[in-house]
Amino acid sequence: MNRQLRWAIGGAILLLLLISVFYQVNETQVAVLTQFGRPVAVVSQAGLHAKLPYPFQQIHKQDSRLLTFDPPPEEFLTLDKKNLIVDAFLLWQVKNPVKYLVSVGDRPGAEARLADLLYSALGAELGKTPFSALISDLPGEMRLDEICRAVEETCRRPALDNFGIEVRRAMIKRLYYPPQNRTAVFERMKAERGRIARQYRSEGEEQAQKIRSAADLESAIILAQANQEALTIQGQAEAQAADIYRSAIQKDAEFYKFLRSLDAYKAFLDDRTTVVLPNDSELLEVLRKGSP
């Protein structure tokens, strides 16, 4: 029994020894080998590797992939003293595994240092930027991409030099007002929209007045031209009628005189009219002589 126990204990020790000697590195990892706490090698090739057993040597694995750091939103102050909550994130990667291990140790430690860098860079850039440059819809005024690039450059050098981290990208996801400022902002926005609406209505009324004035002028010109044409046609018609009368008189003057006399009788004679004329009056000539 004692012999079997000794074999079991020996096997367990051998197994622990093998486990502490061999280690595996995945494709998404890089490992730093330390000897008595001092880094001696960086293992970046995936596969099975061997080392001295603990406590002589120890392996520290790190994620070599591109990682996302998304810290909580933070409140900042713009150049024109506007409070603004900014939600930003970083894309980063371990560039120097030894410096990374010595300075930050692991991912939570790295993200704590990156948060300090990110907030500091954002505060500096937003403090130099007016609020209108963050929300403007005019391409010439919008500076959000420029701010992101500046924050990225500000974070990259100290992160690489001090922590062995390469900052690949800095981006702003969202900008919004603190809750205590939203009501006042909405009221200002409503007032601004009201001012713009009044301006548009005023400009529309002005344009409508111009259109009405132009229409009235055009109508007056058309009526004047129509009246002129009507007078011209009327004058031509009267001249043509006069020519017809003249032609008729020239053809039979006596008959024309007879018709004119009949027209005169129709004009002043009816069943209730009494006319006293001398015997030699021209109006009585038709009655005396009859038709020509």
NORVEN-V458610 format. One line per field, one symbol per residue. ss: DSSP state (H for helix, E for strand, C for the rest). psi: psi as a letter, one per 40 degrees, with the letter a starting at -180 (. if undefined). burial: 1 if it has 9 or more other ideal C-beta (glycine too) atoms within 8 Angstrom, else 0. Layout:
ss: ???
psi: ???
burial: ???
//
This chain:
ss: CHHHHHHHHHHHHHHHHHHHHEEEECCCEEEEEEECCEEEEEECCCEEEECCCCCCEEEEEEECCCEEECCCCEEEECCCCCEEEEEEEEEEEECCHHHHHHHCCCHHHHHHHHHHHHHHHHHHHHCCCCCHHHHCCCCCCCCHHHHHHHHHHHHHHHHHHHHCEEEEEEEEEEEECCHHHHHHHHHHHHHHHHHHHHHHHHHHHHHHHHHHHHHHHHHHHHHHHHHHHHHHHHHHHHHHHHHHHHHHHHHCHHHHHHHHHHHHHHHHCCCCCCCCCCCCCHHHHHHHHCCC
psi: dddddddddddddddddddediihhideiiihhihfehheihhehiahiiiiihediihhiiheihihhgiiiihihidffhhhhhhiiihiihdgdddddddddaddddddddddddddddddddeehiddedeiehdddhedddddddddddddddddddefhhhdihihdihiiideeddddddddddddddddddddddddddddddddddddddddddddddddddddddddddddddddddddddgdddddddddddddddehaeehhhhiideiddedddddai.
burial: 0000000000000000100011101000111111100010011000001010000010110101001010100111111000111111111111001111101100001111111011111111111010101100000001110011111101110111001111100101001011001100100000000000000000000000000000000000000000000000000000000000000110000001110011011000000000000000001111000000
//
